[in-house]
């Protein structure tokens, strides 16, 4: 899967870029035969006055045929934020595929 990776307020090291690519490759197996139209992944270090220390945000936008899956997670560690996004994205893809199957079944019943 070809992923557009963007980093905001942090340096995108080859290690982080490789980690993101590895996690998104794991997600790709859940897509099966579905080819994503576009995949964007953004990591950012956010600073808010009510949070102590560094807070990282990971966001993914996965454009699939008929639907855009958007997901954002924040954590105190960058790699944990990436892992959470991957885990929740897998769940969203499963729901997306179930909806597609249900639509096909309803179409055949008529």
Buried (B, 14 or more C-beta within 10 A) or exposed (E): EEBEBEBEEEEEEEEBBEBBBEBBEEBBEBBEEBEBEEBBBBBBBEEEEEEEEEBBBBBBBBBBEEEEBEBBBBBEEBBBBBBBBBBBBBEBBEEBBEEBEEEEEEEEEE
